[in-house]
Each structure stands twice: as C-alpha cells, then as structure tokens.
Amino acid sequence: MREPYLFEKIETALSAVGRLFRVSRPGRGKCGSDARVSNDVVEEWIDGVCAALRGENTSDRLEIHYVCLLGKKRDGRREIADFYDARAPDDREERPTFEELLNRLAGGRAVFTLYHFPTVDHEPVPGEVKEKVRKLLEELLARGHTVLVGCSSGKGRTMEVLRSCRWAL
C-alpha cells in the first residue's frame, strides 16, 4: 500500500487562489488504522505528498498548511502521541510536536504548518470545531496557500468538515 493512502484535490470556489486537498494520516496505507507508525513510513507519506503537490506545478519549496483533525480513538488512545514519535500540542511530554516531527523528517523538502483541531474518531465533529476549521480554510485559501485537511482515513471526520464548507464540494 502506498503513502498517503488517500490524497485528493478538492475543487472549491477559492481554487483560483489557493489549493485544498483531503489526506489520510501518515501510515494509514502501510500500517492500517490501529498500528504504531515508524518514522520511515512518515517519510514515505511526506514523499508522497510532495510528489503529488509537485505534480500540481508548485515551486521547489513546498509550504504546506496541514489542518489536522487527529485527536483520540474511542478507547481513549491519542491518535498522535500513541501512534507516532511525536505529541499533540496540548500533550505534556518531552517529545517533538507532530509539526516538528513532520518538518524534521521532511528535511527541507517541505515546510509544514500544522493547525490542530483534535476530534474523536468515529464521533461527530462538534459544530464549533467545524466552524473554526471553515473560517481557517477560507483564510488560508484566500491567501493562496496549499492546504491539506485530514483525519485518520481522510474520509469520516474530514468529509464531515468539508461538507460543512458549502463552497468546498
């Protein structure tokens, strides 16, 4: 299975300015939905994202804004800290944040800016979270940025958020 498992361009009313993609989390393709993900697999995900974006005629330096919906599994496991060598911004641990890990592993091929909106896998996304994400996406796309939005599979929570942005689908 390749990484990323899902990477799809979303056409929007703002597509003439910025570009929006839905994406699965690193490791979803190689490791499935429930296994710890090695840094090598995260690097494969970064390679796959960079290759797909370069196919979109981007400049050599990729600046990627990643709206991350990873939070917790229903059983309480943390979708970042319990699956990666990283932590979410609000975790109190001596590990790099997910953004720091992505940037270290990207090695200059890309610069990730991560916006974390923790949600629960297989649970509805709260309305206030959808509204905050919608406003952020509008702002980033209007500024001409390349934006990834994703949960674990890039399907459930991601599509729920995108459907709430009537301009996105």
Residue, then its C-alpha position, 0 to 999 in steps of 0.5 A: m500500500r502506498e503513502p498517503y493512502l488517500f490524497e485528493k484535490i478538492e475543487t472549491a470556489l477559492s481554487a483560483v487562489g489557493r489549493l485544498f486537498r483531503v489526506s489520510r494520516p501518515g501510515r494509514g496505507k502501510c500500517g492500517s488504522d490501529a498500528r504504531v507508525s515508524n518514522d520511515v513510513v512518515e517519510e514515505w507519506i511526506d514523499g508522497v505528498c510532495a510528489a503529488l503537490r509537485g505534480e500540481n506545478t508548485s515551486d521547489r519549496l513546498e509550504i504546506h498548511y496541514v489542518c489536522l483533525l487527529g485527536k483520540k480513538r474511542d478507547g481513549r488512545r491519542e491518535i498522535a502521541d500513541f501512534y507516532d514519535a511525536r505529541a499533540p500540542d496540548d500533550r505534556e511530554e518531552r517529545p517533538t510536536f507532530e509539526e516538528l516531527l513532520n518538518r524534521l523528517a521532511g528535511g527541507r523538502a517541505v515546510f509544514t504548518l500544522y493547525h490542530f483541531p483534535t476530534v474523536d474518531h468515529e464521533p461527530v465533529p462538534g459544530e464549533v470545531k467545524e466552524k473554526v476549521r471553515k473560517l481557517l480554510e477560507e483564510l488560508l485559501a484566500r491567501g493562496h496557500t496549499v492546504l491539506v485537511g485530514c483525519s485518520s482515513g481522510k474520509g469520516r471526520t474530514m468529509e464531515v468538515l468539508r461538507s460543512c464548507r458549502w463552497a468546498l464540494 
